[in-house]
Amino acid sequence: MPGIMDHTTINAAFAATVAVHADRPFFAVPANARRGYWPDGYEITFGDAAAAIARLTAAYRAAGFGLGHRVATLLENRPDYVLHKLALNALGVCCVPINPDYRAGETAYLLDHAEPDLVLVLAERADQIAAAVAEAKHRPPVVTVEAFDTGLVAPARPHQGTEPTPDTPSAILYTSGTTGRPKGCVLSHGYELACGAWYASLPGIAGLRPGEDRIYNPLPLYHANAASVSLTGAIVSGCCQIQPDRFSPRTWWDEVGQSGATIVHYLGIIAPLLLNQPVAEAERRHRVRFGFGAGIEPQLHRVFEERFGFPMVEVWGMTEMVRVLADTEEPRQVGTRAFGRAVPGIDVRVVDEHDADVPDGTPGEMVFRHSAATPRRGAFSGYLKDAAATEQAWRGGWFHTGDTVWRGPDGMLHFVDRKKNIIRRAGENIAAAEVEAVLLTHPDVAQAAVMAVPDDVREEEVLACVVLNRDVPAEALFDHCYQRLAYYKAPGWLHVLPSLPTTGTQKIQKHVIYPGGIDPRAVPGIVDLRARKRRG
């Protein structure tokens, strides 16, 4: 991995793989007639991809693109994104993928913040971009993929060269923060390749078999999981990434089976949705060696593995550092939110609010670094145009993740919750994830989001927002939690909603549920259950 991180660029790594695996598949889209997205499927070999990338690179070079330029892309999960990104990266151009779920104002902010020299968009998304450009102060030229050969225009400013280095920015990914505007995480060639090489060489039951594995990843290419972990893992190992347009529980097993996937990527929300599907032959008619992801509820972890017949490897990572930690060595600690131990190249501490180490078994914030000598090596380059936020995150020489974890005496790290999702009630710390996990074990709860609301007596109270499969009294849901959790963890407020807002990666956006500073306790339909919370 040191060679990958320090001396190689993405285009050089891709060329090295093409020299060995030219005839092997590189990128695929499963057939899906129902959604009209590549109804007959798509697959391209490393060799054919290299030829396509060379043609695109030549076109961008002829138009004047090079080092220091940025190109924003609205290409969904299409192969076009992968081919264009690799072509642009070969010239030292940085890609800025746009979330297709963004509204015009959100995209306008990205355009103003990232200041791309060009926007590349699918023709069917042209009106969406036009609306965003109309709201933005920075108004770059827009070209559709379909008109690329004739519509590409020269950038307004000159490039600074056409040969990238490992430190050259390759992508800027915008995080979905809970408050304020998203931050642009600047990722370098060396960073993305280090992520992929780390993933490819994980020990135990994970890791990639060079030239053999097929990675089914239904997560968006505008996030690090699909674009920086599995895609670059495929590039350095000669494996194939299978990329559906999005996750769908109804088509998952058909696509996994028909595409020959040997690895699947997941997020926690995927497990209950698959478990809620009727038992079908397709769910056992697959070649999957392991699942790779984060956030499966402890109560569902072993249930999922036993029903579908493969291990689900829990990992930890974030856009700022996705050389993931993972629980890959048997015996794995299934159902404990275990995600691995500190290893050479990733030092970890668990600290309190004063950055003092907490004893093993005590929840605290996870902070990391590469090493004492080179703390930031292998991490992201920083937040775009926000040096203050970058330095604040790296205070004391350790990156502060905002994730609450605890470490066992064996060194195993266990996820508790995002730090912002800890509810402080009458001196007790309550992990929102723990309450959500219990709610999701109720057969009629489809989705759950738990958060804090102010309480005049107890500082904060537990609010549960749920989406139901059928009508269930709030009191029954309270009793379900009250019987399984300490009394103070049960919901003091419960709100049944028709749906919960999610990101492209199916993460629930809690900050969007009650926008504009609305006090949830005053919303019609919310149920006050606080009187039922008694020590039993």
Secondary structure, DSSP 4 states (H G I P E B T S, - for coil): -HHHHHH--HHHHHHHHHHHHTTSEEEEE---TTTTSSTT-EEEEHHHHHHHHHHHHHHHHHHT--TT-EEEEE-TT-HHHHHHHHHHHHTTPEEEE--TT--HHHHHHHHHHH--SEEEE-GGGHHHHHHHHHH-SS---EEEGGGHHHH----SS--S-S---TTSEEEEEE---SSSSPPEEEEEHHHHHHHHHHHHT--TT-S--TTT-EEE--S-TTSHIIIIIIHHHHHHHT-EEE--SS--TTTHHHHHHHTT-SEEEEETTHHHHHHTSPP-GGGGS----EEEEE---HHHHHHHHHHHSS-EEEEEEETTEEEEEE--SSSP-TTTTB----BTTBEEEEE-TTSPBPPTTS-EEEEEES-SSSTTTTS--EETT-HHHHHHHTGGGSEEEEEEEEE-TTS-EEEEEEGGGEEEETTEEEEHHHHHHHHTTSTTEEEEEEEEEEETTTEEEEEEEEEESS---HHHHHHHHHTTS-GGGS-SEEEE-S---B-TT--B-HHHHSGGG--GGGSTT-EE-GGG----
